[in-house]
């Protein structure tokens, strides 16, 4: 496999507003959302989602605003996402739709100032997303490939092992802004807690879902090691 160097984390991640830590009862009674539009997120996402949206510096300068929320009950050792260093929003078709069916094409992002802008907020203290906090050159497949994130995650993990100070943890209940060049990862939970995550994308390249049967989600999966025991 031929690899080529690509610069990631080109702009500093920016912290925006904050909100109070919601109670476990508030979190577990909140609907999850998948690719909701802003109006539906406000209407059906519950009070936590409305507070989180108010804490965000949404610019309304892209065609669409897409809202995702996830609610998890976590135990130590569980993860709310597949761990691994990656980026969000890589184009997957000729329209740069990240929900397309093609290979992730990081190279299609070059020179595009209409990048996907993301806003993320995570509650609690036991499972806070981590991100690379400075510009980083990573060698990835020179052509679009399904292997791009496994290659990226392996190299970034090695760099972290050999070079300190690369990783920051997102502060709890605080909005952090990033774009499609920013490398980050979900983590393994270290404590028992209810966790709420919201990610909002301002994008020209994909649209919210319209069918509420798809938008409103009543369950979220977790990932755990095969030998996990109570």
Secondary structure, DSSP 8 states (H G I E B T S, - for coil): --EEEEEE--S--EEEEE-----HHHHHTS-EEEEEEHHHHHHHSHHHHHHHHHTS-----SSEEEEEEEEEEE-TT-BSS--S-B-S--B-STT--TTSSS--BGGGGTT-SS--EEEEEE-SSSS--EEE-S-EEEEEESS--TTHHHHHHHHHHHHHHHSTT-EEE--TTEEEEEETT--EE-----S-EEEEEEEEEEESS------HHHHEES----B--TT---
